[in-house]
Amino acid sequence: MVYRAGRVQPVLHLDGNGWVREARQIPSPNCDAREGGAAELLVIHNISLPPYRYGGQAVAQLFTNTLDPAEDPYFASIHQLRVSAHFFIRRSGQLLQFVSVHQRAWHAGVSSWQGRERCNDFSIGIELEGCDFEPFADAQYQMLLALLRELRAQLPLRGMTGHEDIAPGRKTDPGPYFDWARVRGEIDLPA
């Protein structure tokens, strides 16, 4: 599903298996059983591969362990990583899902939230196509808000934060251009 300006805001549906029906589903092997119950935290990230370039299939390839290290010099340094996120929102607003919300995606790494370590155990990772140095697209916010509304309705969420906040000094995303006021104005979850 791609959001286009001027159209009705997207409405999403999370099924009983933890997949959003309207998302393009690309299952990642980089996940495992969630420990500690249902997801309570939303973690917002940004990603672009190669850095600062948008479009293409590199993010999906990274999350499915099919990234070709010969395709770009940067890929040679990351192709061996085993990472994923639950969701990826392209600049067009297209929503991709890699991991069921009932499983643990490998998105946060070494992390802590409200004194709890290992945020992957109890969080949902949402990647926005972008970087720390420019604003995100309106279509991304529209899709993100639709996704957050559906996740909030279906999961026992208690908070929403950035990767930079659960891994300070190690991560900087989603960065200073992410509009927290806009998101929190519609989705009331504490940091």
Backbone as a printed PyTorch tensor [residue, N CA C, xyz], in Angstrom:
tensor([[[  0.8400,  -1.1680,   0.0000],
         [  0.0000,   0.0000,   0.0000],
         [  0.8900,   1.2380,   0.0000]],

        [[  0.6260,   2.1700,  -0.8860],
         [  1.3550,   3.4260,  -0.9710],
         [  0.3750,   4.5470,  -0.7200]],

        [[  0.7200,   5.4430,   0.1790],
         [ -0.1450,   6.5860,   0.4770],
         [  0.1290,   7.6790,  -0.5390]],

        [[ -0.8940,   8.2620,  -1.0960],
         [ -0.7450,   9.3780,  -2.0190],
         [ -1.4730,  10.5830,  -1.4170]],

        [[ -0.7810,  11.7190,  -1.4440],
         [ -1.3440,  12.9410,  -0.8790],
         [ -2.7220,  13.2040,  -1.4760]],

        [[ -3.6380,  13.6710,  -0.6570],
         [ -4.9660,  14.0060,  -1.1110],
         [ -5.9470,  12.8460,  -1.0510]],

        [[ -5.4640,  11.6670,  -0.7750],
         [ -6.3550,  10.5070,  -0.6750],
         [ -6.7200,  10.2620,   0.7790]],

        [[ -7.6370,   9.3550,   0.9760],
         [ -8.0550,   8.9780,   2.3180],
         [ -6.8520,   8.3950,   3.0600]],

        [[ -6.7340,   8.7450,   4.3200],
         [ -5.6360,   8.2460,   5.1190],
         [ -5.6820,   6.7230,   5.1720]],

        [[ -4.5240,   6.0610,   5.0960],
         [ -4.5320,   4.5980,   5.0930],
         [ -5.1140,   4.0160,   6.3800]],

        [[ -5.7830,   2.8940,   6.2250],
         [ -6.2930,   2.1210,   7.3510],
         [ -5.6710,   0.7430,   7.2320]],

        [[ -5.0640,   0.2790,   8.2970],
         [ -4.3420,  -0.9890,   8.2800],
         [ -5.0250,  -1.9960,   9.1940]],

        [[ -4.7470,  -3.2720,   8.9380],
         [ -5.3490,  -4.3530,   9.7080],
         [ -4.2910,  -5.3680,  10.0820]],

        [[ -4.0740,  -5.5470,  11.3690],
         [ -3.1270,  -6.5290,  11.8840],
         [ -3.8760,  -7.8400,  12.0800]],

        [[ -3.3990,  -8.9100,  11.4330],
         [ -4.0990, -10.1870,  11.5650],
         [ -3.6290, -10.9450,  12.8140]],

        [[ -4.2570, -12.0610,  13.0820],
         [ -3.9570, -12.8380,  14.2800],
         [ -2.5590, -13.4090,  14.3220]],

        [[ -1.8990, -13.5060,  13.1590],
         [ -0.5220, -14.0010,  13.1010],
         [  0.5120, -12.8910,  13.2430]],

        [[  0.0310, -11.6530,  13.4030],
         [  0.9570, -10.5450,  13.6090],
         [  1.4600,  -9.8800,  12.3450]],

        [[  0.7400, -10.0620,  11.2340],
         [  1.1160,  -9.4570,   9.9570],
         [  0.0650,  -8.4370,   9.5500]],

        [[  0.5040,  -7.2950,   9.0430],
         [ -0.4050,  -6.2750,   8.5370],
         [ -0.8060,  -6.6670,   7.1200]],

        [[ -2.0890,  -6.8430,   6.9040],
         [ -2.5780,  -7.3390,   5.6040],
         [ -2.1970,  -6.4270,   4.4470]],

        [[ -2.1810,  -5.1330,   4.6680],
         [ -1.9240,  -4.1850,   3.5870],
         [ -0.4350,  -3.9870,   3.2950]],

        [[  0.4400,  -4.5250,   4.1150],
         [  1.8830,  -4.3810,   3.9110],
         [  2.3890,  -5.3800,   2.8820]],

        [[  3.4510,  -5.0250,   2.2000],
         [  4.1750,  -6.0050,   1.3810],
         [  4.9590,  -6.8710,   2.3630]],

        [[  4.6890,  -8.1450,   2.3570],
         [  5.2970,  -9.0480,   3.3400],
         [  6.5070,  -9.7460,   2.7350]],

        [[  7.6610,  -9.5410,   3.3840],
         [  8.9280, -10.1400,   2.9650],
         [  9.5410, -10.7680,   4.2140]],

        [[  9.2260, -12.0120,   4.5190],
         [  9.7080, -12.6190,   5.7630],
         [ 11.2320, -12.6430,   5.8620]],

        [[ 11.7280, -12.2090,   7.0010],
         [ 13.1650, -12.2080,   7.2970],
         [ 13.5100, -13.4170,   8.1610]],

        [[ 14.6730, -14.0250,   7.9180],
         [ 15.1200, -15.0910,   8.8120],
         [ 15.7200, -14.5430,  10.1050]],

        [[ 15.9090, -13.2290,  10.1700],
         [ 16.5950, -12.6090,  11.3030],
         [ 15.6120, -12.2330,  12.4040]],

        [[ 15.0500, -13.2670,  12.9970],
         [ 14.0870, -13.1020,  14.0770],
         [ 14.0300, -14.4030,  14.8550]],

        [[ 13.4120, -14.3470,  16.0100],
         [ 13.2300, -15.5520,  16.8050],
         [ 12.0710, -15.3220,  17.7640]],

        [[ 11.8600, -16.2770,  18.6540],
         [ 10.7390, -16.1880,  19.5840],
         [ 10.9240, -15.0030,  20.5230]],

        [[  9.8430, -14.2980,  20.7460],
         [  9.8670, -13.1590,  21.6650],
         [  9.8910, -13.6920,  23.0950]],

        [[ 10.7900, -13.1570,  23.9050],
         [ 10.8590, -13.5370,  25.3180],
         [ 10.2340, -12.4300,  26.1460]],

        [[  9.4910, -12.7850,  27.1430],
         [  8.9480, -11.7760,  28.0420],
         [  7.5880, -11.2560,  27.6610]],

        [[  6.8400, -11.9570,  26.8190],
         [  5.4780, -11.5380,  26.5300],
         [  5.3530, -10.6630,  25.3080]],

        [[  4.2340,  -9.9860,  25.1950],
         [  3.9140,  -9.1680,  24.0240],
         [  4.7440,  -7.8870,  23.9960]],

        [[  4.8020,  -7.2820,  22.8310],
         [  5.5390,  -6.0340,  22.6480],
         [  4.8980,  -4.9000,  23.4260]],

        [[  5.7240,  -4.1100,  24.0920],
         [  5.2650,  -2.9640,  24.8780],
         [  5.8150,  -1.6360,  24.3740]],

        [[  6.8500,  -1.6920,  23.5280],
         [  7.5810,  -0.4930,  23.1310],
         [  7.6880,  -0.4200,  21.6160]],

        [[  7.5020,   0.7780,  21.0690],
         [  7.7600,   1.0450,  19.6570],
         [  9.0850,   1.7810,  19.5520]],

        [[  9.9630,   1.3110,  18.6710],
         [ 11.2590,   1.9540,  18.4620],
         [ 11.3220,   2.4440,  17.0200]],

        [[ 11.5300,   3.7540,  16.8580],
         [ 11.5970,   4.3700,  15.5400],
         [ 13.0750,   4.4890,  15.1290]],

        [[ 13.3620,   4.0490,  13.9000],
         [ 14.7070,   4.0720,  13.3220],
         [ 14.6640,   4.8260,  11.9900]],

        [[ 15.8500,   5.0420,  11.4170],
         [ 15.9390,   5.4120,  10.0010],
         [ 17.0330,   4.5810,   9.3620]],

        [[ 16.9030,   4.3730,   8.0530],
         [ 17.8830,   3.6050,   7.3050],
         [ 17.8440,   4.0200,   5.8430]],

        [[ 19.0110,   4.0360,   5.2210],
         [ 19.1220,   4.1980,   3.7720],
         [ 20.3660,   3.4290,   3.3400]],

        [[ 20.2250,   2.7070,   2.2490],
         [ 21.3360,   1.8900,   1.7420],
         [ 21.4300,   2.0400,   0.2310]],

        [[ 22.6540,   2.3890,  -0.2520],
         [ 23.7860,   2.8950,   0.5240],
         [ 23.3820,   4.1570,   1.2860]],

        [[ 24.1950,   4.5630,   2.2560],
         [ 23.8240,   5.7320,   3.0530],
         [ 23.4560,   6.9390,   2.1870]],

        [[ 22.3500,   7.5690,   2.5510],
         [ 21.8350,   8.7970,   1.9400],
         [ 21.2790,   8.5860,   0.5340]],

        [[ 21.0630,   7.3450,   0.1300],
         [ 20.4380,   7.0620,  -1.1630],
         [ 19.1670,   6.2600,  -0.9080]],

        [[ 18.1000,   6.6390,  -1.6120],
         [ 16.8010,   6.0420,  -1.3770],
         [ 16.3420,   5.2360,  -2.5880]],

        [[ 15.3970,   4.3430,  -2.3370],
         [ 14.8840,   3.4820,  -3.3890],
         [ 15.7100,   2.2110,  -3.4710]],

        [[ 15.3580,   1.3740,  -4.3810],
         [ 16.0880,   0.1300,  -4.5530],
         [ 15.6960,  -0.9220,  -3.5310]],

        [[ 16.3780,  -2.0330,  -3.5930],
         [ 16.0330,  -3.2000,  -2.7800],
         [ 17.0380,  -3.4970,  -1.6740]],

        [[ 18.0280,  -2.6310,  -1.4610],
         [ 19.1180,  -2.9490,  -0.5380],
         [ 18.6520,  -3.1820,   0.8990]],

        [[ 17.6930,  -2.4150,   1.3880],
         [ 17.2260,  -2.6130,   2.7670],
         [ 16.5790,  -3.9850,   2.8970]],

        [[ 15.7040,  -4.3300,   1.9650],
         [ 15.0740,  -5.6560,   2.0000],
         [ 16.1310,  -6.7490,   1.8700]],

        [[ 17.1290,  -6.5310,   1.0550],
         [ 18.1930,  -7.5250,   0.9060],
         [ 18.9980,  -7.6660,   2.1970]],

        [[ 19.2670,  -6.5580,   2.8720],
         [ 19.9740,  -6.6350,   4.1510],
         [ 19.1590,  -7.4350,   5.1540]],

        [[ 17.8670,  -7.1650,   5.2330],
         [ 17.0090,  -7.8260,   6.2130],
         [ 16.7260,  -9.2850,   5.8740]],

        [[ 17.0460,  -9.7120,   4.6410],
         [ 16.8300, -11.1060,   4.2370],
         [ 18.1430, -11.8230,   3.9190]],

        [[ 19.2610, -11.2200,   4.3050],
         [ 20.6010, -11.8170,   4.1420],
         [ 20.9600, -12.0840,   2.6890]],

        [[ 20.4930, -11.2400,   1.7780],
         [ 20.7930, -11.4150,   0.3600],
         [ 21.5120, -10.2050,  -0.2370]],

        [[ 22.0680,  -9.3360,   0.5990],
         [ 22.7680,  -8.1440,   0.1260],
         [ 24.0750,  -8.5470,  -0.5570]],

        [[ 24.2760,  -8.0840,  -1.7730],
         [ 25.4690,  -8.4150,  -2.5570],
         [ 26.6100,  -7.4680,  -2.1760]],

        [[ 27.6890,  -7.9800,  -1.5570],
         [ 28.7820,  -7.1020,  -1.1380],
         [ 29.5200,  -6.4530,  -2.3060]],

        [[ 29.3820,  -7.0000,  -3.5020],
         [ 30.0620,  -6.4300,  -4.6690],
         [ 29.2760,  -5.2810,  -5.3060]],

        [[ 28.0210,  -5.0920,  -4.8990],
         [ 27.1730,  -4.0830,  -5.5180],
         [ 27.5610,  -2.6500,  -5.1450]],

        [[ 28.0890,  -2.4670,  -3.9350],
         [ 28.4910,  -1.1370,  -3.4670],
         [ 29.5800,  -1.3250,  -2.4180]],

        [[ 30.5840,  -0.4560,  -2.3860],
         [ 31.6490,  -0.6220,  -1.3840],
         [ 31.1350,  -0.6650,   0.0480]],

        [[ 30.0760,   0.0920,   0.3510],
         [ 29.5220,   0.0860,   1.6980],
         [ 28.9370,  -1.2780,   2.0550]],

        [[ 28.3390,  -1.9350,   1.0830],
         [ 27.7140,  -3.2280,   1.3400],
         [ 28.7270,  -4.2760,   1.7970]],

        [[ 29.9830,  -4.1360,   1.3380],
         [ 31.0130,  -5.1000,   1.7440],
         [ 31.2520,  -5.0710,   3.2500]],

        [[ 30.9670,  -3.9280,   3.8850],
         [ 31.1960,  -3.8090,   5.3290],
         [ 29.9960,  -4.2360,   6.1660]],

        [[ 28.8340,  -4.4420,   5.5280],
         [ 27.6350,  -4.7590,   6.3150],
         [ 26.9210,  -6.0350,   5.8830]],

        [[ 27.3000,  -6.6300,   4.7730],
         [ 26.5160,  -7.7530,   4.2320],
         [ 26.4360,  -8.9510,   5.1720]],

        [[ 27.3860,  -9.0640,   6.0920],
         [ 27.3960, -10.2030,   7.0130],
         [ 26.5150,  -9.9670,   8.2450]],

        [[ 25.9970,  -8.7690,   8.4100],
         [ 25.1310,  -8.4840,   9.5510],
         [ 23.8500,  -9.3030,   9.4610]],

        [[ 23.3470,  -9.7050,  10.5810],
         [ 22.0730, -10.4180,  10.6460],
         [ 21.1240,  -9.5520,  11.4540]],

        [[ 20.4180,  -8.6810,  10.7360],
         [ 19.5250,  -7.6990,  11.3580],
         [ 18.1800,  -7.6990,  10.6380]],

        [[ 17.1950,  -7.1260,  11.2920],
         [ 15.8700,  -6.9780,  10.6940],
         [ 15.1160,  -5.9270,  11.4850]],

        [[ 13.9630,  -5.6000,  10.9970],
         [ 12.9970,  -4.7750,  11.7250],
         [ 11.6450,  -5.3740,  11.4210]],

        [[ 10.6690,  -5.0070,  12.2030],
         [  9.3250,  -5.4900,  11.8940],
         [  8.7990,  -4.8100,  10.6240]],

        [[  9.0080,  -3.4840,  10.5500],
         [  8.4400,  -2.7020,   9.4580],
         [  9.4660,  -1.7560,   8.8530]],

        [[  9.2500,  -1.4270,   7.5700],
         [ 10.0490,  -0.4510,   6.8390],
         [  9.0800,   0.3990,   6.0310]],

        [[  9.1700,   1.7140,   6.1850],
         [  8.2940,   2.6270,   5.4500],
         [  9.1490,   3.4370,   4.4900]],

        [[  8.9130,   3.2030,   3.1940],
         [  9.6480,   3.9280,   2.1510],
         [  9.1960,   5.3900,   2.1050]],

        [[  9.9590,   6.2150,   1.4290],
         [  9.6410,   7.6320,   1.3250],
         [  8.2980,   7.8420,   0.6080]],

        [[  7.9090,   6.9150,  -0.2320],
         [  6.6240,   6.9860,  -0.9300],
         [  5.4540,   6.6760,  -0.0120]],

        [[  5.7390,   6.1220,   1.1650],
         [  4.6880,   5.6850,   2.0710],
         [  4.4260,   4.1890,   1.9900]],

        [[  5.0840,   3.4930,   1.0800],
         [  4.8940,   2.0420,   0.9790],
         [  5.3470,   1.3750,   2.2710]],

        [[  4.5260,   0.4430,   2.7540],
         [  4.8060,  -0.2810,   3.9810],
         [  5.2500,  -1.6930,   3.6550]],

        [[  6.4180,  -2.0840,   4.1810],
         [  6.9320,  -3.4410,   4.0620],
         [  7.0120,  -4.0280,   5.4600]],

        [[  6.7130,  -5.3080,   5.5840],
         [  6.8260,  -5.9870,   6.8720],
         [  7.7250,  -7.2070,   6.7110]],

        [[  8.6800,  -7.3510,   7.6380],
         [  9.6710,  -8.4250,   7.5860],
         [  9.4880,  -9.4630,   8.6830]],

        [[  8.8880,  -9.0660,   9.8000],
         [  8.7740,  -9.9590,  10.9570],
         [  7.3970,  -9.7500,  11.5830]],

        [[  6.7520, -10.8380,  11.9810],
         [  5.4910, -10.7540,  12.7030],
         [  5.7020,  -9.9820,  14.0050]],

        [[  4.7040,  -9.2300,  14.4170],
         [  4.8250,  -8.4890,  15.6730],
         [  4.8560,  -9.4350,  16.8760]],

        [[  4.5250, -10.6890,  16.6750],
         [  4.5720, -11.6690,  17.7570],
         [  5.9570, -12.2950,  17.9080]],

        [[  6.8770, -11.9660,  17.0000],
         [  8.2490, -12.4620,  17.0780],
         [  9.1950, -11.3150,  17.4080]],

        [[ 10.4130, -11.6890,  17.7680],
         [ 11.4580, -10.7130,  18.0800],
         [ 12.2890, -10.4550,  16.8270]],

        [[ 12.2400,  -9.2210,  16.3350],
         [ 13.1140,  -8.7900,  15.2390],
         [ 14.4250,  -8.3040,  15.8450]],

        [[ 15.4860,  -8.3840,  15.0810],
         [ 16.8190,  -8.0140,  15.5740],
         [ 17.1520,  -6.6010,  15.1080]],

        [[ 16.5640,  -5.6070,  15.7580],
         [ 16.6810,  -4.2150,  15.3190],
         [ 17.3740,  -3.2940,  16.3140]],

        [[ 17.3440,  -3.5910,  17.5830],
         [ 17.8040,  -2.6200,  18.5820],
         [ 19.2340,  -2.8410,  19.0510]],

        [[ 19.7310,  -4.0530,  18.9970],
         [ 21.0760,  -4.3380,  19.5060],
         [ 21.1590,  -4.1000,  21.0000]],

        [[ 22.3400,  -3.7670,  21.4610],
         [ 22.5420,  -3.4690,  22.8780],
         [ 21.7140,  -2.2300,  23.2040]],

        [[ 20.7750,  -2.3750,  24.1290],
         [ 19.8130,  -1.3010,  24.3580],
         [ 19.1720,  -1.4370,  25.7300]],

        [[ 18.5850,  -0.3050,  26.1710],
         [ 17.9170,  -0.2800,  27.4680],
         [ 16.8130,   0.7700,  27.4440]],

        [[ 15.6580,   0.4210,  28.0380],
         [ 14.5260,   1.3480,  28.1540],
         [ 13.9310,   1.2020,  29.5380]],

        [[ 13.8480,   2.3070,  30.2630],
         [ 13.2880,   2.3370,  31.6160],
         [ 13.8910,   1.2430,  32.4950]],

        [[ 15.1990,   1.0720,  32.3870],
         [ 15.9270,   0.1110,  33.2090],
         [ 15.8970,  -1.3210,  32.7050]],

        [[ 15.1690,  -1.5820,  31.6340],
         [ 15.1010,  -2.9310,  31.0600],
         [ 16.0960,  -3.0510,  29.9140]],

        [[ 16.9310,  -4.0560,  29.9670],
         [ 17.9190,  -4.3130,  28.9160],
         [ 17.2690,  -5.1260,  27.7950]],

        [[ 17.9680,  -5.2390,  26.6750],
         [ 17.5700,  -6.0890,  25.5480],
         [ 16.1890,  -5.7150,  25.0060]],

        [[ 16.1010,  -4.5260,  24.4650],
         [ 14.8110,  -4.0110,  23.9910],
         [ 14.1780,  -4.8720,  22.8990]],

        [[ 14.9730,  -5.6370,  22.1510],
         [ 14.3700,  -6.5100,  21.1430],
         [ 13.3430,  -7.4540,  21.7560]],

        [[ 13.5530,  -7.8260,  23.0160],
         [ 12.6580,  -8.7800,  23.6740],
         [ 11.2290,  -8.2640,  23.8060]],

        [[ 11.0560,  -6.9410,  23.8720],
         [  9.7260,  -6.3990,  24.1670],
         [  9.3570,  -5.2040,  23.2850]],

        [[  9.9600,  -5.1200,  22.0910],
         [  9.6790,  -3.9540,  21.2490],
         [  9.3410,  -4.3360,  19.8110]],

        [[  8.8090,  -3.3440,  19.1120],
         [  8.5410,  -3.4020,  17.6820],
         [  9.4720,  -2.3800,  17.0320]],

        [[ 10.2270,  -2.8100,  16.0230],
         [ 11.1310,  -1.9170,  15.3070],
         [ 10.5050,  -1.4270,  14.0110]],

        [[ 10.4660,  -0.0960,  13.8440],
         [  9.9200,   0.5190,  12.6390],
         [ 10.9980,   1.3740,  12.0030]],

        [[ 11.4250,   1.0110,  10.8050],
         [ 12.4440,   1.7470,  10.0580],
         [ 11.7720,   2.6890,   9.0710]],

        [[ 12.2380,   3.9220,   9.0370],
         [ 11.8080,   4.8840,   8.0290],
         [ 12.9540,   5.0700,   7.0480]],

        [[ 12.6440,   5.0580,   5.7610],
         [ 13.6900,   5.2910,   4.7620],
         [ 14.1110,   6.7490,   4.8880]],

        [[ 15.3510,   6.9530,   5.2780],
         [ 15.8400,   8.3030,   5.4840],
         [ 17.1790,   8.2940,   6.1830]],

        [[ 17.5470,   9.4760,   6.6660],
         [ 18.8200,   9.6350,   7.3660],
         [ 18.6590,  10.7180,   8.4310]],

        [[ 19.7270,  10.9770,   9.1550],
         [ 19.6860,  11.9630,  10.2410],
         [ 19.7200,  13.4010,   9.7440]],

        [[ 19.9130,  13.6150,   8.4330],
         [ 20.2460,  14.9450,   7.9430],
         [ 19.1970,  15.6040,   7.0600]],

        [[ 17.9900,  15.0450,   6.9860],
         [ 16.9340,  15.6950,   6.2250],
         [ 15.5710,  15.2130,   6.7050]],

        [[ 14.5390,  16.0130,   6.4570],
         [ 13.2000,  15.6460,   6.9140],
         [ 12.6810,  14.3800,   6.2310]],

        [[ 11.7570,  13.7380,   6.8940],
         [ 11.0750,  12.5900,   6.3310],
         [  9.8890,  13.0920,   5.4980]],

        [[  9.3930,  12.2540,   4.6010],
         [  8.3030,  12.6310,   3.6950],
         [  6.9520,  12.5670,   4.4090]],

        [[  6.0310,  13.4190,   3.9730],
         [  4.6870,  13.4180,   4.5420],
         [  4.0240,  12.0510,   4.3850]],

        [[  4.2310,  11.4030,   3.2520],
         [  3.6400,  10.0800,   3.0320],
         [  4.1300,   9.0800,   4.0780]],

        [[  5.3670,   9.2330,   4.5200],
         [  5.8810,   8.3450,   5.5660],
         [  5.1660,   8.5830,   6.8910]],

        [[  4.9520,   9.8330,   7.2330],
         [  4.2390,  10.1290,   8.4810],
         [  2.8040,   9.6040,   8.4230]],

        [[  2.1430,   9.7590,   7.2710],
         [  0.7730,   9.2740,   7.1510],
         [  0.7190,   7.7630,   7.3700]],

        [[  1.6580,   7.0280,   6.7520],
         [  1.6750,   5.5730,   6.9180],
         [  2.0890,   5.2000,   8.3340]],

        [[  3.0800,   5.8970,   8.8730],
         [  3.5200,   5.6160,  10.2380],
         [  2.3660,   5.8040,  11.2210]],

        [[  1.6340,   6.8810,  11.0870],
         [  0.5170,   7.1220,  12.0020],
         [ -0.5640,   6.0580,  11.8680]],

        [[ -0.8480,   5.6310,  10.6420],
         [ -1.8260,   4.5540,  10.4510],
         [ -1.3310,   3.2670,  11.1040]],

        [[ -0.0500,   2.9680,  10.9320],
         [  0.5230,   1.7710,  11.5370],
         [  0.4870,   1.8600,  13.0570]],

        [[  0.8650,   2.9990,  13.6050],
         [  0.8690,   3.1600,  15.0530],
         [ -0.5290,   3.0340,  15.6410]],

        [[ -1.5270,   3.5740,  14.9390],
         [ -2.9100,   3.4430,  15.4240],
         [ -3.3220,   1.9720,  15.5170]],

        [[ -3.0030,   1.1990,  14.4860],
         [ -3.3960,  -0.2040,  14.4860],
         [ -2.6170,  -1.0000,  15.5260]],

        [[ -1.3240,  -0.7410,  15.6390],
         [ -0.5270,  -1.4560,  16.6520],
         [ -1.0110,  -1.1060,  18.0560]],

        [[ -1.3230,   0.1460,  18.2720],
         [ -1.8010,   0.5760,  19.5900],
         [ -3.1330,  -0.0870,  19.9390]],

        [[ -3.9770,  -0.2760,  18.9380],
         [ -5.2820,  -0.9020,  19.1750],
         [ -5.1520,  -2.3960,  19.4650]],

        [[ -4.0800,  -3.0300,  18.9760],
         [ -3.9690,  -4.4830,  19.0640],
         [ -2.9450,  -4.9920,  20.0770]],

        [[ -2.0330,  -4.1430,  20.5150],
         [ -0.9430,  -4.5740,  21.3950],
         [ -0.9430,  -3.7710,  22.6980]],

        [[ -0.3870,  -4.3340,  23.7620],
         [ -0.3420,  -3.6230,  25.0480],
         [  0.8340,  -2.6400,  25.1280]],

        [[  0.8660,  -1.6890,  24.2020],
         [  1.9930,  -0.7560,  24.1210],
         [  1.9870,   0.2260,  25.2900]],

        [[  3.2020,   0.4880,  25.8020],
         [  3.3560,   1.4240,  26.9190],
         [  4.2610,   2.6010,  26.5800]],

        [[  4.9830,   2.5290,  25.4410],
         [  5.9010,   3.6060,  25.1260],
         [  6.3230,   3.6080,  23.6700]],

        [[  6.9210,   4.7520,  23.2750],
         [  7.4430,   4.9330,  21.9220],
         [  8.6810,   5.8150,  22.0330]],

        [[  9.7650,   5.3910,  21.3970],
         [ 11.0100,   6.1290,  21.5110],
         [ 11.8610,   5.9200,  20.2680]],

        [[ 12.9640,   6.6460,  20.2030],
         [ 13.8920,   6.4960,  19.0890],
         [ 15.0240,   5.5460,  19.4330]],

        [[ 15.6440,   5.0040,  18.4020],
         [ 16.7960,   4.1300,  18.5970],
         [ 17.8850,   4.8710,  19.3760]],

        [[ 18.0400,   6.1590,  19.0980],
         [ 19.0420,   6.9770,  19.7790],
         [ 18.8100,   7.0380,  21.2880]],

        [[ 17.5670,   6.8780,  21.7160],
         [ 17.2390,   6.9790,  23.1350],
         [ 17.4650,   5.6770,  23.8950]],

        [[ 17.3960,   4.5410,  23.2070],
         [ 17.6180,   3.2580,  23.8760],
         [ 19.0460,   2.7550,  23.6910]],

        [[ 19.8060,   3.4270,  22.8120],
         [ 21.2150,   3.0810,  22.5860],
         [ 22.0300,   4.3670,  22.4490]],

        [[ 21.9800,   5.2390,  23.4830],
         [ 22.6550,   6.5360,  23.3790],
         [ 24.1650,   6.3700,  23.2330]],

        [[ 24.7410,   7.2300,  22.3880],
         [ 26.1720,   7.1640,  22.1350],
         [ 26.5320,   6.1480,  21.0710]],

        [[ 25.6460,   5.1980,  20.8260],
         [ 25.8880,   4.1740,  19.8060],
         [ 25.0540,   4.4230,  18.5600]],

        [[ 23.8470,   4.9380,  18.7330],
         [ 22.9370,   5.1890,  17.6170],
         [ 22.4290,   6.6210,  17.6510]],

        [[ 22.0700,   7.1590,  16.4830],
         [ 21.6110,   8.5510,  16.3780],
         [ 20.2490,   8.6800,  15.7020]],

        [[ 19.6520,   7.5620,  15.3370],
         [ 18.3880,   7.6260,  14.6060],
         [ 17.1760,   7.5430,  15.5390]],

        [[ 16.0700,   8.1290,  15.1430],
         [ 15.7600,   8.6350,  13.8170],
         [ 16.3370,  10.0070,  13.5140]],

        [[ 16.9650,  10.6600,  14.4690],
         [ 17.6490,  11.9150,  14.2070],
         [ 16.8160,  13.1480,  14.4730]],

        [[ 17.4540,  14.3310,  14.3340],
         [ 16.8080,  15.5880,  14.7060],
         [ 15.6870,  16.0280,  13.7810]],

        [[ 15.5790,  15.4640,  12.5950],
         [ 14.5210,  15.8680,  11.6680],
         [ 13.2350,  15.0630,  11.8480]],

        [[ 13.2680,  14.0480,  12.7010],
         [ 12.0280,  13.3080,  12.9360],
         [ 11.0940,  14.1810,  13.7590]],

        [[  9.8510,  14.3100,  13.3210],
         [  8.8830,  15.2110,  13.9380],
         [  8.1150,  14.4900,  15.0580]],

        [[  8.7520,  14.4210,  16.2280],
         [  8.1260,  13.7650,  17.3790],
         [  6.8290,  14.4600,  17.7800]],

        [[  6.7870,  15.7880,  17.6880],
         [  5.5780,  16.5210,  18.0830],
         [  4.3940,  16.1130,  17.2120]],

        [[  4.6150,  15.9550,  15.9300],
         [  3.5370,  15.5430,  15.0250],
         [  3.0380,  14.1420,  15.3870]],

        [[  3.9550,  13.2350,  15.6240],
         [  3.5720,  11.8560,  15.9230],
         [  2.9100,  11.7610,  17.2850]],

        [[  3.5180,  12.3730,  18.2950],
         [  2.9510,  12.3100,  19.6480],
         [  1.6460,  13.0760,  19.7620]],

        [[  1.4460,  14.0560,  18.8870],
         [  0.1760,  14.7880,  18.8680],
         [ -1.0010,  13.8940,  18.4940]],

        [[ -0.7230,  12.7950,  17.7840],
         [ -1.7820,  11.8870,  17.3680],
         [ -1.7230,  10.5350,  18.0820]],

        [[ -0.5610,  10.1430,  18.5150],
         [ -0.3740,   8.8570,  19.1920],
         [  0.2240,   9.1480,  20.5610]],

        [[ -0.5740,   9.0790,  21.5780],
         [ -0.1490,   9.4490,  22.9170],
         [  0.4980,   8.2510,  23.6400]],

        [[  1.7990,   8.1240,  23.4450],
         [  2.5810,   7.1220,  24.1560],
         [  3.8140,   7.8050,  24.7220]],

        [[  4.1360,   7.5740,  25.9770],
         [  5.3210,   8.2310,  26.5640],
         [  6.6160,   7.6980,  25.9760]],

        [[  7.6660,   8.4960,  26.1440],
         [  8.9950,   8.1090,  25.6500],
         [  9.5960,   7.0030,  26.4980]]])
